[in-house]
Amino acid sequence: MIILGLLLSFSLKRFSGQKITDNKISVKMNEKTPVYFIDEKDIREIVKKENPSGKVGDLNIPVLEKKINALPAVDSANVYLNLNGKLYLDITQRVPVFRLNKEGRDFYVDEKGTEFPISKTYSHPCMLVTGNVKPDEYKKLAELVEKIDKDDFSKKFFIGISKSKDDYNLLTSDGNYKVEIGDLDNIEFKVKGLKTFVEKYLVFQDPQKYSMVSVKYQNQIVTTLNPYFKENDSILKAGNKELAKAPVLAAVKKPEILPKTAEAQKTKTTSVKPKEKIKPKATTQPKETKKTEKKPAGTKPKAKVKIE
């Protein structure tokens, strides 16, 4: 037992005296979505700062792990050594779901509803949310943003979220209107109803026609007209009015009128001509018959006798 104890203490002393060189430090980022709030260089600098001597015996692993977990952009960190003196650091960064502008502050919120500051060196693309959003609403709001990101239609159509008093509004990329959804309950049903309304009706309207489309009420969609929209008419009718001003349509309309007048003239001429043909038959034939009757009575009676 004494010999085993001496060997163990000797091996531990030898192990603690080993140097942790750069090639013995392994840093792994385990997040599914790539983010770059911190990089491997930042982690290595923290390790050197916590262990200036670089020896295994001088490294306090629980303190180092706590130090890395304290970074705002780190969700979790796991630090451990193997028997060869190699240091492993498995780190998962926070992935922003939306960026919140609230009371003059600007920060990110992840899927767990945790706030963390923006970075000076990296900006993550995500939904922008404005308004007085309460911390207990972060999780439901994150669920809404994730559902929007997963749907192709919603991802292209909605570009932001704003909160006014107690109602949430979705900002759209088409037109200047906003979509009022009210609270964060039954979000999937509300977005599905709006999608049907847009595809079946709203695409045929002028994008400037409405100032708001509300789906906050159950089983109905309420629209608010834009007071500055002059025509308050469909985009199809507005397009026809614009095309009517073009000179091309004026040239097309003229030949449509001409055939009607030409046909009317033809019918009139054809109806008059037969009347003119009938008149000379009635006037000329009786005159010729009268002349032939007078000639045999006045001059040539002998010719008639000889023939008999």
Helices and strands as residue ranges (DSSP letters): H 2-16, G 22-24, E 25-29, H 40-50, H 61-69, E 74-81, E 87-93, E 96-102, E 105-110, E 115-117, E 127-130, G 135-137, H 138-150, H 152-157, E 158-164, E 167-172, E 178-182, H 187-200, G 202-204, E 210-214, E 222-225, H 235-244, H 247-298, H 302-307
